[in-house]
Amino acid sequence: MNTGQAAPGYEPRGAAAGRPGAADPDVASEMEAACAAEAGSEADVPSAAEAAGGAGTAATGTAATAAGAHPTTCRAREVLQRVGDKWSVLVIDLLGQGTMRFTELHRAIDGITARMLTVTLRGLERDGIVTRTIHPVIPPRVEYALTPMGRTLLDTIGQLVSWTDSHLPEIEAARAAYDARHPAD
């Protein structure tokens, strides 16, 4: 049964608490600074209507849209950072096969720590890409699945995973050639 609410004691941390990239403080601070700068520059630039002497729009985002800019650039970067993360790509790809429990995901993703998997799942849940279902049994059983919106990513992510798999020998050869030309200092 998916109650739509977090289990008792579940406290969002890191990216799930609304701080994009909070698992890596440097990324979070860079993104927050870039978003703040972007918001500040949008607020200082008059819209096309204001520049022409007409009445301005009510919101900066609307003004940016009227001027032909992309008002969601910063927010889009936050989502792309989550979806483009190597662990998120693997989680989404695996959940494309069906509902899985935490331990199944953890075993299937080589090299991921339990903590990183938890952070990744919470972030994907927060963005509406993954659902977390808690079954009221003893011990509690928790399952993860893609939402309908999350399923729309499967073709794109599947292509990326397939491309990577099919080009690994070429990538490894290119790396070896590069490393031979640029020995480590």
Biotite code that builds the C-alpha atoms (Angstrom):
import biotite.structure as struc

atoms = struc.array([
    struc.Atom([0.000, 0.000, 0.000], chain_id="A", res_id=1, res_name="MET", atom_name="CA", element="C"),
    struc.Atom([1.436, 3.339, -0.993], chain_id="A", res_id=2, res_name="ASN", atom_name="CA", element="C"),
    struc.Atom([0.302, 5.881, 1.541], chain_id="A", res_id=3, res_name="THR", atom_name="CA", element="C"),
    struc.Atom([1.893, 8.738, -0.353], chain_id="A", res_id=4, res_name="GLY", atom_name="CA", element="C"),
    struc.Atom([3.591, 9.753, 2.868], chain_id="A", res_id=5, res_name="GLN", atom_name="CA", element="C"),
    struc.Atom([6.989, 8.954, 4.223], chain_id="A", res_id=6, res_name="ALA", atom_name="CA", element="C"),
    struc.Atom([7.417, 6.283, 6.824], chain_id="A", res_id=7, res_name="ALA", atom_name="CA", element="C"),
    struc.Atom([7.734, 7.387, 10.463], chain_id="A", res_id=8, res_name="PRO", atom_name="CA", element="C"),
    struc.Atom([11.242, 8.616, 11.137], chain_id="A", res_id=9, res_name="GLY", atom_name="CA", element="C"),
    struc.Atom([11.900, 9.368, 7.463], chain_id="A", res_id=10, res_name="TYR", atom_name="CA", element="C"),
    struc.Atom([13.502, 12.775, 7.242], chain_id="A", res_id=11, res_name="GLU", atom_name="CA", element="C"),
    struc.Atom([14.576, 14.072, 3.852], chain_id="A", res_id=12, res_name="PRO", atom_name="CA", element="C"),
    struc.Atom([18.217, 15.015, 3.792], chain_id="A", res_id=13, res_name="ARG", atom_name="CA", element="C"),
    struc.Atom([20.524, 16.317, 1.135], chain_id="A", res_id=14, res_name="GLY", atom_name="CA", element="C"),
    struc.Atom([18.905, 16.670, -2.250], chain_id="A", res_id=15, res_name="ALA", atom_name="CA", element="C"),
    struc.Atom([15.607, 15.338, -0.915], chain_id="A", res_id=16, res_name="ALA", atom_name="CA", element="C"),
    struc.Atom([15.448, 18.214, 1.556], chain_id="A", res_id=17, res_name="ALA", atom_name="CA", element="C"),
    struc.Atom([15.390, 20.688, -1.304], chain_id="A", res_id=18, res_name="GLY", atom_name="CA", element="C"),
    struc.Atom([19.101, 21.322, -1.692], chain_id="A", res_id=19, res_name="ARG", atom_name="CA", element="C"),
    struc.Atom([20.032, 20.095, -5.174], chain_id="A", res_id=20, res_name="PRO", atom_name="CA", element="C"),
    struc.Atom([23.295, 18.239, -5.182], chain_id="A", res_id=21, res_name="GLY", atom_name="CA", element="C"),
    struc.Atom([23.556, 18.394, -1.395], chain_id="A", res_id=22, res_name="ALA", atom_name="CA", element="C"),
    struc.Atom([25.298, 15.034, -1.408], chain_id="A", res_id=23, res_name="ALA", atom_name="CA", element="C"),
    struc.Atom([28.220, 17.060, -2.755], chain_id="A", res_id=24, res_name="ASP", atom_name="CA", element="C"),
    struc.Atom([28.431, 20.443, -0.973], chain_id="A", res_id=25, res_name="PRO", atom_name="CA", element="C"),
    struc.Atom([30.633, 21.957, -3.691], chain_id="A", res_id=26, res_name="ASP", atom_name="CA", element="C"),
    struc.Atom([28.081, 21.151, -6.392], chain_id="A", res_id=27, res_name="VAL", atom_name="CA", element="C"),
    struc.Atom([25.245, 22.461, -4.222], chain_id="A", res_id=28, res_name="ALA", atom_name="CA", element="C"),
    struc.Atom([26.953, 25.763, -3.494], chain_id="A", res_id=29, res_name="SER", atom_name="CA", element="C"),
    struc.Atom([27.964, 26.242, -7.136], chain_id="A", res_id=30, res_name="GLU", atom_name="CA", element="C"),
    struc.Atom([24.436, 25.545, -8.323], chain_id="A", res_id=31, res_name="MET", atom_name="CA", element="C"),
    struc.Atom([22.868, 27.773, -5.662], chain_id="A", res_id=32, res_name="GLU", atom_name="CA", element="C"),
    struc.Atom([25.260, 30.593, -6.596], chain_id="A", res_id=33, res_name="ALA", atom_name="CA", element="C"),
    struc.Atom([24.550, 30.164, -10.313], chain_id="A", res_id=34, res_name="ALA", atom_name="CA", element="C"),
    struc.Atom([20.794, 30.105, -9.721], chain_id="A", res_id=35, res_name="CYS", atom_name="CA", element="C"),
    struc.Atom([20.961, 33.169, -7.483], chain_id="A", res_id=36, res_name="ALA", atom_name="CA", element="C"),
    struc.Atom([23.038, 35.011, -10.092], chain_id="A", res_id=37, res_name="ALA", atom_name="CA", element="C"),
    struc.Atom([20.606, 33.968, -12.802], chain_id="A", res_id=38, res_name="GLU", atom_name="CA", element="C"),
    struc.Atom([17.631, 35.137, -10.754], chain_id="A", res_id=39, res_name="ALA", atom_name="CA", element="C"),
    struc.Atom([19.378, 38.431, -10.018], chain_id="A", res_id=40, res_name="GLY", atom_name="CA", element="C"),
    struc.Atom([20.237, 39.049, -13.652], chain_id="A", res_id=41, res_name="SER", atom_name="CA", element="C"),
    struc.Atom([16.669, 38.286, -14.728], chain_id="A", res_id=42, res_name="GLU", atom_name="CA", element="C"),
    struc.Atom([15.315, 40.707, -12.128], chain_id="A", res_id=43, res_name="ALA", atom_name="CA", element="C"),
    struc.Atom([17.643, 43.490, -13.366], chain_id="A", res_id=44, res_name="ASP", atom_name="CA", element="C"),
    struc.Atom([16.860, 43.056, -17.061], chain_id="A", res_id=45, res_name="VAL", atom_name="CA", element="C"),
    struc.Atom([13.658, 44.767, -18.184], chain_id="A", res_id=46, res_name="PRO", atom_name="CA", element="C"),
    struc.Atom([11.242, 42.715, -20.218], chain_id="A", res_id=47, res_name="SER", atom_name="CA", element="C"),
    struc.Atom([10.624, 43.555, -23.854], chain_id="A", res_id=48, res_name="ALA", atom_name="CA", element="C"),
    struc.Atom([7.330, 45.213, -22.882], chain_id="A", res_id=49, res_name="ALA", atom_name="CA", element="C"),
    struc.Atom([9.030, 47.351, -20.213], chain_id="A", res_id=50, res_name="GLU", atom_name="CA", element="C"),
    struc.Atom([11.815, 48.342, -22.606], chain_id="A", res_id=51, res_name="ALA", atom_name="CA", element="C"),
    struc.Atom([9.211, 49.434, -25.145], chain_id="A", res_id=52, res_name="ALA", atom_name="CA", element="C"),
    struc.Atom([7.517, 51.609, -22.531], chain_id="A", res_id=53, res_name="GLY", atom_name="CA", element="C"),
    struc.Atom([4.555, 49.283, -22.013], chain_id="A", res_id=54, res_name="GLY", atom_name="CA", element="C"),
    struc.Atom([3.391, 47.724, -18.777], chain_id="A", res_id=55, res_name="ALA", atom_name="CA", element="C"),
    struc.Atom([5.696, 45.008, -17.473], chain_id="A", res_id=56, res_name="GLY", atom_name="CA", element="C"),
    struc.Atom([4.634, 41.504, -16.675], chain_id="A", res_id=57, res_name="THR", atom_name="CA", element="C"),
    struc.Atom([3.832, 40.499, -13.146], chain_id="A", res_id=58, res_name="ALA", atom_name="CA", element="C"),
    struc.Atom([6.519, 37.863, -12.657], chain_id="A", res_id=59, res_name="ALA", atom_name="CA", element="C"),
    struc.Atom([10.140, 37.649, -13.717], chain_id="A", res_id=60, res_name="THR", atom_name="CA", element="C"),
    struc.Atom([9.530, 34.219, -15.283], chain_id="A", res_id=61, res_name="GLY", atom_name="CA", element="C"),
    struc.Atom([6.728, 35.643, -17.382], chain_id="A", res_id=62, res_name="THR", atom_name="CA", element="C"),
    struc.Atom([8.909, 38.586, -18.370], chain_id="A", res_id=63, res_name="ALA", atom_name="CA", element="C"),
    struc.Atom([11.675, 36.225, -19.390], chain_id="A", res_id=64, res_name="ALA", atom_name="CA", element="C"),
    struc.Atom([9.241, 34.178, -21.438], chain_id="A", res_id=65, res_name="THR", atom_name="CA", element="C"),
    struc.Atom([7.932, 37.310, -23.157], chain_id="A", res_id=66, res_name="ALA", atom_name="CA", element="C"),
    struc.Atom([11.498, 38.277, -24.011], chain_id="A", res_id=67, res_name="ALA", atom_name="CA", element="C"),
    struc.Atom([12.178, 34.835, -25.511], chain_id="A", res_id=68, res_name="GLY", atom_name="CA", element="C"),
    struc.Atom([14.435, 33.621, -22.663], chain_id="A", res_id=69, res_name="ALA", atom_name="CA", element="C"),
    struc.Atom([14.138, 30.313, -20.872], chain_id="A", res_id=70, res_name="HIS", atom_name="CA", element="C"),
    struc.Atom([12.791, 31.041, -17.365], chain_id="A", res_id=71, res_name="PRO", atom_name="CA", element="C"),
    struc.Atom([13.307, 27.502, -16.072], chain_id="A", res_id=72, res_name="THR", atom_name="CA", element="C"),
    struc.Atom([16.964, 27.170, -16.994], chain_id="A", res_id=73, res_name="THR", atom_name="CA", element="C"),
    struc.Atom([18.170, 26.882, -13.403], chain_id="A", res_id=74, res_name="CYS", atom_name="CA", element="C"),
    struc.Atom([15.375, 24.535, -12.356], chain_id="A", res_id=75, res_name="ARG", atom_name="CA", element="C"),
    struc.Atom([15.969, 22.446, -15.456], chain_id="A", res_id=76, res_name="ALA", atom_name="CA", element="C"),
    struc.Atom([19.654, 22.146, -14.553], chain_id="A", res_id=77, res_name="ARG", atom_name="CA", element="C"),
    struc.Atom([18.650, 20.825, -11.123], chain_id="A", res_id=78, res_name="GLU", atom_name="CA", element="C"),
    struc.Atom([16.477, 18.125, -12.692], chain_id="A", res_id=79, res_name="VAL", atom_name="CA", element="C"),
    struc.Atom([19.094, 17.284, -15.323], chain_id="A", res_id=80, res_name="LEU", atom_name="CA", element="C"),
    struc.Atom([21.688, 16.982, -12.583], chain_id="A", res_id=81, res_name="GLN", atom_name="CA", element="C"),
    struc.Atom([19.505, 14.413, -10.826], chain_id="A", res_id=82, res_name="ARG", atom_name="CA", element="C"),
    struc.Atom([18.436, 12.460, -13.919], chain_id="A", res_id=83, res_name="VAL", atom_name="CA", element="C"),
    struc.Atom([21.903, 12.611, -15.463], chain_id="A", res_id=84, res_name="GLY", atom_name="CA", element="C"),
    struc.Atom([23.655, 11.352, -12.341], chain_id="A", res_id=85, res_name="ASP", atom_name="CA", element="C"),
    struc.Atom([25.340, 8.006, -12.990], chain_id="A", res_id=86, res_name="LYS", atom_name="CA", element="C"),
    struc.Atom([23.512, 6.309, -10.120], chain_id="A", res_id=87, res_name="TRP", atom_name="CA", element="C"),
    struc.Atom([20.118, 7.706, -11.144], chain_id="A", res_id=88, res_name="SER", atom_name="CA", element="C"),
    struc.Atom([20.572, 6.451, -14.695], chain_id="A", res_id=89, res_name="VAL", atom_name="CA", element="C"),
    struc.Atom([21.305, 2.953, -13.400], chain_id="A", res_id=90, res_name="LEU", atom_name="CA", element="C"),
    struc.Atom([18.404, 3.005, -10.901], chain_id="A", res_id=91, res_name="VAL", atom_name="CA", element="C"),
    struc.Atom([15.929, 4.185, -13.546], chain_id="A", res_id=92, res_name="ILE", atom_name="CA", element="C"),
    struc.Atom([17.190, 1.571, -16.004], chain_id="A", res_id=93, res_name="ASP", atom_name="CA", element="C"),
    struc.Atom([16.798, -1.223, -13.430], chain_id="A", res_id=94, res_name="LEU", atom_name="CA", element="C"),
    struc.Atom([13.361, -0.057, -12.293], chain_id="A", res_id=95, res_name="LEU", atom_name="CA", element="C"),
    struc.Atom([12.329, -0.149, -15.943], chain_id="A", res_id=96, res_name="GLY", atom_name="CA", element="C"),
    struc.Atom([12.362, -3.936, -15.531], chain_id="A", res_id=97, res_name="GLN", atom_name="CA", element="C"),
    struc.Atom([9.775, -3.702, -12.746], chain_id="A", res_id=98, res_name="GLY", atom_name="CA", element="C"),
    struc.Atom([9.289, -3.019, -9.061], chain_id="A", res_id=99, res_name="THR", atom_name="CA", element="C"),
    struc.Atom([12.320, -3.755, -6.898], chain_id="A", res_id=100, res_name="MET", atom_name="CA", element="C"),
    struc.Atom([13.243, -3.742, -3.254], chain_id="A", res_id=101, res_name="ARG", atom_name="CA", element="C"),
    struc.Atom([16.167, -1.752, -1.886], chain_id="A", res_id=102, res_name="PHE", atom_name="CA", element="C"),
    struc.Atom([18.357, -4.823, -1.423], chain_id="A", res_id=103, res_name="THR", atom_name="CA", element="C"),
    struc.Atom([17.684, -5.963, -4.995], chain_id="A", res_id=104, res_name="GLU", atom_name="CA", element="C"),
    struc.Atom([18.737, -2.565, -6.321], chain_id="A", res_id=105, res_name="LEU", atom_name="CA", element="C"),
    struc.Atom([21.791, -2.501, -4.067], chain_id="A", res_id=106, res_name="HIS", atom_name="CA", element="C"),
    struc.Atom([22.954, -5.924, -5.271], chain_id="A", res_id=107, res_name="ARG", atom_name="CA", element="C"),
    struc.Atom([22.305, -5.065, -8.921], chain_id="A", res_id=108, res_name="ALA", atom_name="CA", element="C"),
    struc.Atom([24.304, -1.811, -8.974], chain_id="A", res_id=109, res_name="ILE", atom_name="CA", element="C"),
    struc.Atom([27.994, -2.557, -8.667], chain_id="A", res_id=110, res_name="ASP", atom_name="CA", element="C"),
    struc.Atom([29.913, -0.018, -6.596], chain_id="A", res_id=111, res_name="GLY", atom_name="CA", element="C"),
    struc.Atom([27.028, 1.935, -5.070], chain_id="A", res_id=112, res_name="ILE", atom_name="CA", element="C"),
    struc.Atom([26.949, 2.318, -1.303], chain_id="A", res_id=113, res_name="THR", atom_name="CA", element="C"),
    struc.Atom([23.735, 1.879, 0.651], chain_id="A", res_id=114, res_name="ALA", atom_name="CA", element="C"),
    struc.Atom([23.912, 5.543, 1.624], chain_id="A", res_id=115, res_name="ARG", atom_name="CA", element="C"),
    struc.Atom([24.300, 6.699, -1.991], chain_id="A", res_id=116, res_name="MET", atom_name="CA", element="C"),
    struc.Atom([21.437, 4.460, -3.110], chain_id="A", res_id=117, res_name="LEU", atom_name="CA", element="C"),
    struc.Atom([19.249, 5.929, -0.357], chain_id="A", res_id=118, res_name="THR", atom_name="CA", element="C"),
    struc.Atom([20.125, 9.491, -1.408], chain_id="A", res_id=119, res_name="VAL", atom_name="CA", element="C"),
    struc.Atom([19.502, 8.657, -5.072], chain_id="A", res_id=120, res_name="THR", atom_name="CA", element="C"),
    struc.Atom([16.133, 7.015, -4.402], chain_id="A", res_id=121, res_name="LEU", atom_name="CA", element="C"),
    struc.Atom([14.983, 9.887, -2.183], chain_id="A", res_id=122, res_name="ARG", atom_name="CA", element="C"),
    struc.Atom([15.921, 12.432, -4.824], chain_id="A", res_id=123, res_name="GLY", atom_name="CA", element="C"),
    struc.Atom([14.155, 10.498, -7.574], chain_id="A", res_id=124, res_name="LEU", atom_name="CA", element="C"),
    struc.Atom([11.118, 10.132, -5.325], chain_id="A", res_id=125, res_name="GLU", atom_name="CA", element="C"),
    struc.Atom([11.125, 13.861, -4.593], chain_id="A", res_id=126, res_name="ARG", atom_name="CA", element="C"),
    struc.Atom([11.223, 14.648, -8.316], chain_id="A", res_id=127, res_name="ASP", atom_name="CA", element="C"),
    struc.Atom([8.268, 12.338, -8.980], chain_id="A", res_id=128, res_name="GLY", atom_name="CA", element="C"),
    struc.Atom([10.271, 9.796, -10.983], chain_id="A", res_id=129, res_name="ILE", atom_name="CA", element="C"),
    struc.Atom([10.123, 6.947, -8.456], chain_id="A", res_id=130, res_name="VAL", atom_name="CA", element="C"),
    struc.Atom([7.447, 5.853, -5.998], chain_id="A", res_id=131, res_name="THR", atom_name="CA", element="C"),
    struc.Atom([8.198, 4.277, -2.649], chain_id="A", res_id=132, res_name="ARG", atom_name="CA", element="C"),
    struc.Atom([5.590, 1.793, -1.452], chain_id="A", res_id=133, res_name="THR", atom_name="CA", element="C"),
    struc.Atom([5.575, 0.578, 2.142], chain_id="A", res_id=134, res_name="ILE", atom_name="CA", element="C"),
    struc.Atom([3.730, -2.687, 2.741], chain_id="A", res_id=135, res_name="HIS", atom_name="CA", element="C"),
    struc.Atom([2.306, -2.989, 6.277], chain_id="A", res_id=136, res_name="PRO", atom_name="CA", element="C"),
    struc.Atom([3.875, -6.315, 7.198], chain_id="A", res_id=137, res_name="VAL", atom_name="CA", element="C"),
    struc.Atom([6.402, -7.314, 9.835], chain_id="A", res_id=138, res_name="ILE", atom_name="CA", element="C"),
    struc.Atom([9.170, -6.602, 9.000], chain_id="A", res_id=139, res_name="PRO", atom_name="CA", element="C"),
    struc.Atom([8.075, -3.721, 6.741], chain_id="A", res_id=140, res_name="PRO", atom_name="CA", element="C"),
    struc.Atom([8.571, -4.335, 3.046], chain_id="A", res_id=141, res_name="ARG", atom_name="CA", element="C"),
    struc.Atom([9.482, -1.336, 0.917], chain_id="A", res_id=142, res_name="VAL", atom_name="CA", element="C"),
    struc.Atom([9.400, -1.418, -2.855], chain_id="A", res_id=143, res_name="GLU", atom_name="CA", element="C"),
    struc.Atom([10.418, 1.095, -5.482], chain_id="A", res_id=144, res_name="TYR", atom_name="CA", element="C"),
    struc.Atom([8.886, 1.559, -8.916], chain_id="A", res_id=145, res_name="ALA", atom_name="CA", element="C"),
    struc.Atom([8.916, 4.125, -11.688], chain_id="A", res_id=146, res_name="LEU", atom_name="CA", element="C"),
    struc.Atom([6.036, 6.553, -11.865], chain_id="A", res_id=147, res_name="THR", atom_name="CA", element="C"),
    struc.Atom([4.313, 7.087, -15.223], chain_id="A", res_id=148, res_name="PRO", atom_name="CA", element="C"),
    struc.Atom([6.509, 10.167, -15.682], chain_id="A", res_id=149, res_name="MET", atom_name="CA", element="C"),
    struc.Atom([9.601, 8.133, -14.747], chain_id="A", res_id=150, res_name="GLY", atom_name="CA", element="C"),
    struc.Atom([8.686, 5.526, -17.357], chain_id="A", res_id=151, res_name="ARG", atom_name="CA", element="C"),
    struc.Atom([8.901, 8.229, -20.033], chain_id="A", res_id=152, res_name="THR", atom_name="CA", element="C"),
    struc.Atom([12.668, 8.312, -19.378], chain_id="A", res_id=153, res_name="LEU", atom_name="CA", element="C"),
    struc.Atom([13.158, 4.625, -20.194], chain_id="A", res_id=154, res_name="LEU", atom_name="CA", element="C"),
    struc.Atom([13.685, 5.005, -23.943], chain_id="A", res_id=155, res_name="ASP", atom_name="CA", element="C"),
    struc.Atom([16.229, 7.776, -23.522], chain_id="A", res_id=156, res_name="THR", atom_name="CA", element="C"),
    struc.Atom([18.095, 6.155, -20.648], chain_id="A", res_id=157, res_name="ILE", atom_name="CA", element="C"),
    struc.Atom([17.903, 2.741, -22.288], chain_id="A", res_id=158, res_name="GLY", atom_name="CA", element="C"),
    struc.Atom([19.534, 4.185, -25.401], chain_id="A", res_id=159, res_name="GLN", atom_name="CA", element="C"),
    struc.Atom([22.268, 5.789, -23.297], chain_id="A", res_id=160, res_name="LEU", atom_name="CA", element="C"),
    struc.Atom([22.976, 2.527, -21.434], chain_id="A", res_id=161, res_name="VAL", atom_name="CA", element="C"),
    struc.Atom([22.951, 0.541, -24.703], chain_id="A", res_id=162, res_name="SER", atom_name="CA", element="C"),
    struc.Atom([25.244, 3.062, -26.374], chain_id="A", res_id=163, res_name="TRP", atom_name="CA", element="C"),
    struc.Atom([27.665, 2.818, -23.464], chain_id="A", res_id=164, res_name="THR", atom_name="CA", element="C"),
    struc.Atom([27.646, -0.983, -23.512], chain_id="A", res_id=165, res_name="ASP", atom_name="CA", element="C"),
    struc.Atom([28.177, -1.177, -27.271], chain_id="A", res_id=166, res_name="SER", atom_name="CA", element="C"),
    struc.Atom([31.021, 1.375, -27.301], chain_id="A", res_id=167, res_name="HIS", atom_name="CA", element="C"),
    struc.Atom([32.990, 0.227, -24.250], chain_id="A", res_id=168, res_name="LEU", atom_name="CA", element="C"),
    struc.Atom([35.814, -1.382, -26.271], chain_id="A", res_id=169, res_name="PRO", atom_name="CA", element="C"),
    struc.Atom([36.251, 1.802, -28.335], chain_id="A", res_id=170, res_name="GLU", atom_name="CA", element="C"),
    struc.Atom([36.154, 3.999, -25.222], chain_id="A", res_id=171, res_name="ILE", atom_name="CA", element="C"),
    struc.Atom([38.715, 1.801, -23.457], chain_id="A", res_id=172, res_name="GLU", atom_name="CA", element="C"),
    struc.Atom([40.993, 1.920, -26.536], chain_id="A", res_id=173, res_name="ALA", atom_name="CA", element="C"),
    struc.Atom([40.657, 5.707, -26.732], chain_id="A", res_id=174, res_name="ALA", atom_name="CA", element="C"),
    struc.Atom([41.476, 6.017, -23.022], chain_id="A", res_id=175, res_name="ARG", atom_name="CA", element="C"),
    struc.Atom([44.538, 3.796, -23.376], chain_id="A", res_id=176, res_name="ALA", atom_name="CA", element="C"),
    struc.Atom([45.762, 5.827, -26.368], chain_id="A", res_id=177, res_name="ALA", atom_name="CA", element="C"),
    struc.Atom([45.180, 9.102, -24.511], chain_id="A", res_id=178, res_name="TYR", atom_name="CA", element="C"),
    struc.Atom([46.948, 7.819, -21.378], chain_id="A", res_id=179, res_name="ASP", atom_name="CA", element="C"),
    struc.Atom([49.908, 6.698, -23.512], chain_id="A", res_id=180, res_name="ALA", atom_name="CA", element="C"),
    struc.Atom([50.185, 10.199, -25.033], chain_id="A", res_id=181, res_name="ARG", atom_name="CA", element="C"),
    struc.Atom([49.688, 11.954, -21.668], chain_id="A", res_id=182, res_name="HIS", atom_name="CA", element="C"),
    struc.Atom([51.469, 9.945, -18.984], chain_id="A", res_id=183, res_name="PRO", atom_name="CA", element="C"),
    struc.Atom([50.487, 10.780, -15.413], chain_id="A", res_id=184, res_name="ALA", atom_name="CA", element="C"),
    struc.Atom([52.721, 13.411, -13.877], chain_id="A", res_id=185, res_name="ASP", atom_name="CA", element="C"),
])
